[in-house]
Amino acid sequence: MHAIVVRQPGGPEVLELAEVDRPTPGPGQLLIKVAATGVNFIETYQRGGMYKVAHPFIPGAEAAGVVEEIGDGVEGFTIGSRVATAEGQQCYAGYTVLDAAKALPVPDGVDLLTAAALPLQGMTAHYLINSSFKVEPGQTVLVHAGAGGVGLLITQLLKARGARVITTVSTDEKEALAKGAGADVVLRYDGFAEAVRDLTDGAGVQVVYDGVGKDTFDGSLASLRTRGFLVLFGAASGAVPPVDPQRLNAG
């Protein structure tokens, strides 16, 4: 079968299309014919060497597809069942083996391309606005990287809840995507904290969802109202350096 193999750390150029053996499901496992796989930052971190992995390896934790073989002891699935997962391995391939306990049935009416994009980012977005900080109707929220996968989903979920959503993006094309998802205001990163203050009559927002990290951290703090919440869930620009708690007194 075809698969994407990474033999050494590096940029996108180390992603190699290769022919590898098709895996066989063991007890409690399913063999999935992959229809689509999600592309997430964890694969970027693994490929680039930020997260240590043994080489060579096949990336990919998120995928959707069809069950082709069933291992011993598996119940609840049949050949042809449509499934998705956010906890797979080696999903950048034509086939992948998946623990049946980590397979999510795909509902009728949801195509496999959509299903592949939802598990990891969708569950992240849902967790962020319900468990990390439960957003209430009428609250104002700042979402960084508003045109990213998580950003687009958070925006749609927040608008469905009745929140006011401010997002940041870096290009005109991304601005159009963020607006299409329902963002009330779309900002560029330069000077975003001052703009957020202006948009909230100096009060700041109740919560900032920040998956960018180092480059936006100080501005995110400056965008918060008193006793607001900064939720860090990624580090696309690099890890946030150690923080002196007294920094919080600066506002």
C-alpha positions in Angstrom: 0.0 0.0 0.0 1.0 3.6 -0.4 2.0 5.6 2.8 3.8 8.8 3.7 7.0 8.0 5.5 9.3 10.3 7.4 12.9 9.0 7.7 14.5 12.1 9.3 13.4 15.4 11.0 12.8 18.3 8.6 10.4 20.4 6.7 7.7 19.2 4.3 10.4 17.9 1.9 11.0 14.9 4.2 7.5 13.6 3.6 8.1 10.6 1.3 5.5 8.7 -0.6 6.5 5.0 -0.3 5.2 1.5 -0.7 4.9 -0.4 2.6 3.3 -3.6 3.7 -0.4 -3.5 4.6 -1.0 -4.1 8.3 -3.0 -6.9 9.8 -5.4 -6.4 12.7 -4.8 -8.2 15.9 -7.3 -9.1 18.7 -9.5 -6.1 19.5 -8.5 -4.2 16.4 -9.9 -3.1 13.0 -8.3 -2.8 9.7 -9.5 0.5 8.2 -9.3 1.5 4.5 -8.5 5.2 4.9 -10.7 7.6 3.0 -9.2 10.7 4.4 -6.8 11.7 7.2 -6.7 14.9 9.2 -3.6 17.1 9.1 -2.8 18.5 12.6 0.0 20.4 14.2 1.1 17.3 16.2 2.3 15.8 12.9 4.2 19.0 12.2 5.9 18.9 15.6 6.8 15.2 15.0 8.0 15.8 11.5 10.2 18.7 12.5 11.7 17.1 15.6 10.0 19.1 18.3 8.3 15.9 19.5 10.7 13.0 19.5 9.7 9.9 17.5 11.6 6.9 16.2 12.5 7.0 12.5 11.3 6.0 10.1 7.6 6.5 11.0 4.3 7.1 9.3 2.5 10.1 10.7 -1.2 10.6 11.3 -3.5 10.1 14.3 -6.8 11.3 12.8 -8.7 9.6 10.0 -12.0 8.3 8.7 -12.6 5.2 6.5 -14.3 1.9 6.1 -13.7 -1.3 8.1 -12.2 -4.0 5.9 -11.1 -6.6 8.4 -12.0 -7.3 12.0 -9.8 -8.8 14.7 -10.8 -11.4 17.2 -13.0 -10.3 20.0 -14.4 -7.2 18.4 -18.1 -6.5 18.7 -20.2 -3.7 17.4 -18.6 -3.3 14.0 -19.1 -5.1 10.7 -17.2 -5.2 7.4 -18.2 -1.9 5.7 -18.8 0.0 8.9 -17.8 3.7 8.5 -15.6 4.9 11.3 -13.4 7.8 12.4 -10.8 8.3 15.1 -8.6 10.9 16.7 -6.5 8.3 18.4 -5.1 6.3 15.5 -1.5 5.6 14.4 0.1 5.7 11.0 -3.0 7.2 9.3 -1.1 8.8 6.4 -1.5 5.6 4.6 -3.9 3.6 2.5 -4.8 1.3 5.4 -4.3 1.6 9.2 -4.9 -0.7 12.1 -7.0 0.8 14.9 -8.1 -0.4 18.3 -11.8 -0.9 18.1 -12.3 0.9 21.4 -10.9 4.1 19.7 -13.2 3.9 16.6 -16.1 6.3 16.4 -19.1 5.3 14.2 -19.7 7.9 11.5 -23.4 8.9 11.4 -25.5 8.6 8.3 -25.4 11.9 6.4 -21.8 12.8 7.4 -19.4 12.1 4.5 -16.0 10.6 5.3 -14.1 13.7 4.3 -16.0 15.7 6.9 -15.7 13.0 9.5 -11.9 12.9 9.1 -11.7 16.6 9.9 -13.8 16.6 13.0 -12.6 14.2 15.8 -9.4 15.9 17.1 -10.1 19.5 16.3 -13.8 19.1 17.0 -13.4 17.6 20.4 -10.7 20.2 21.2 -13.0 23.0 20.3 -15.9 21.5 22.3 -13.7 21.0 25.3 -12.2 24.5 25.2 -15.6 26.3 25.3 -17.2 24.0 27.8 -14.6 22.7 30.1 -11.5 25.0 29.9 -13.8 28.0 30.2 -17.6 27.7 29.8 -18.6 30.5 27.5 -22.1 32.0 28.2 -24.4 33.8 25.8 -23.5 37.5 25.4 -19.8 37.1 26.5 -17.0 38.5 24.3 -14.3 36.0 23.3 -10.9 36.4 21.5 -9.9 33.4 19.4 -6.4 33.5 17.8 -5.8 31.8 14.5 -9.4 32.2 13.6 -9.0 30.6 10.1 -7.3 27.4 11.5 -9.2 24.2 12.0 -9.8 24.7 15.7 -10.4 28.4 15.2 -13.1 27.9 12.6 -14.9 25.3 14.7 -14.7 27.4 17.9 -16.1 30.4 16.1 -19.1 28.4 14.8 -19.8 26.8 18.2 -19.5 30.2 20.0 -21.8 31.9 17.6 -24.4 29.2 18.0 -24.2 29.8 21.8 -24.7 33.6 21.3 -21.2 34.9 22.1 -19.5 37.8 20.4 -16.4 36.5 18.6 -13.2 38.5 17.8 -10.6 36.6 15.9 -7.0 37.2 14.6 -5.7 36.1 11.2 -2.6 36.9 9.1 -4.0 37.3 5.5 -7.0 38.5 3.5 -7.8 35.0 2.5 -7.9 33.9 6.1 -10.0 36.9 7.0 -12.6 35.8 4.5 -12.6 32.3 6.1 -13.0 33.6 9.6 -15.9 35.9 8.5 -17.5 33.0 6.7 -17.5 31.0 10.0 -19.4 33.9 11.7 -16.7 35.9 13.4 -18.0 39.3 14.4 -14.7 41.1 14.1 -11.5 39.9 12.4 -8.2 41.5 13.3 -4.6 41.3 12.2 -2.0 40.3 14.8 -0.2 43.7 14.9 -1.8 45.8 17.7 -4.6 43.3 18.3 -4.6 43.9 22.1 -5.2 47.6 21.7 -7.9 46.9 19.1 -9.6 44.4 21.5 -9.6 47.1 24.3 -11.2 49.6 21.9 -13.8 47.0 20.8 -14.7 46.3 24.5 -14.8 50.0 25.7 -11.5 49.3 27.6 -12.9 46.4 29.5 -11.2 43.5 27.7 -12.6 40.0 26.9 -13.8 37.3 29.3 -11.5 34.7 27.7 -8.8 34.3 25.1 -8.3 31.0 23.3 -4.6 31.0 22.2 -3.1 28.2 20.1 -0.3 30.5 18.8 1.8 30.7 21.9 4.9 32.7 22.2 4.1 35.5 19.7 0.7 36.3 21.1 1.1 35.6 24.8 1.7 39.1 26.1 -1.0 40.5 23.8 -3.4 37.9 25.0 -2.9 38.8 28.6 -3.3 42.5 27.7 -6.6 41.7 26.0 -8.2 40.2 29.2 -10.6 41.9 31.5 -10.0 41.7 35.3 -10.1 38.0 36.3 -10.4 36.9 32.7 -9.1 33.6 31.5 -6.3 32.9 29.1 -6.6 29.4 27.7 -3.4 28.1 26.0 -3.9 25.0 23.9 -1.0 25.1 21.4 2.3 26.7 20.5 2.3 27.3 16.8 4.8 30.1 17.1 6.9 28.4 19.8 6.5 27.6 23.5 5.6 30.4 26.0 8.7 31.2 28.1 8.5 30.9 31.9 6.2 33.5 33.4 6.6 35.6 36.5 3.2 35.5 38.3 3.7 39.2 39.1 3.3 39.8 35.3 -0.5 39.3 35.9 -0.6 42.5 38.0 0.4 44.5 34.9 -2.9 43.8 33.2 
